[in-house]
Amino acid sequence: MTISNESVAPEKMEGKFQAKLICFILGAGSLIALNNLWTMGDYYYQVFPVRISSFQKL
């Protein structure tokens, strides 16, 4: 059984690279999803343009 002293800094940071990799993958995934939403909005605006006059007849 090992007794740890909390006042001493750890000698080696274990899992630091894996943590950075996971954060990078999650961040890139979020940006890709957001970019797809913006692109989809631009595409549908070109395919189905909004006509202000069509809303006035309602």
N, C-alpha and C positions, 0 to 999 in steps of 0.2 A: 504494500500500500504506500503510495507516494503522497507526501504532504506538500501542497503547493503554497508558495508564498506570493500573495497577490501584489505585493509592492515591487516585485521584480518583473520587468518586461519579458514577454516571451522571446525565446531565441530565434524562432523561425515562424513566419506567418504561413500557416498551412491553409491551402484553399484560396489563396488570394487570386491566383490566375483564373480558377474556375468561377469565382464570384464575378470578376470583371467580364469574363466571357458570357455568363448568364445575363448580366446587366446589358451588355452590348446586344445580345440577341433579342431580349425583350424590348429594348429601345428601338432597334431597327424594325422589329415587327410592328410596333406602334406607329412608326413613321410611314411604313409601307401601307398600312391600313388607312391612315389618314389621307395619304396621297391618292389612294384608290377612290375614296369618297369624293375628294375634290374633282378628280378627273371624271368620275361618273356624272357629277353635277354639270360640268361643262359639256359633256357629250349629250346629255338629255336636253340641255338648253338649246343646242344646235339642232337636234332632231325635232324637238317639239318647242318651237319658240313661243314665248308668252305674248299674247296679243291683249293689250289693255282694253280694246273696244269689245272683245268678247265677254269681259267681266261686267261691262256696263249694262248688258241686256238682262242680267239676272235680276 
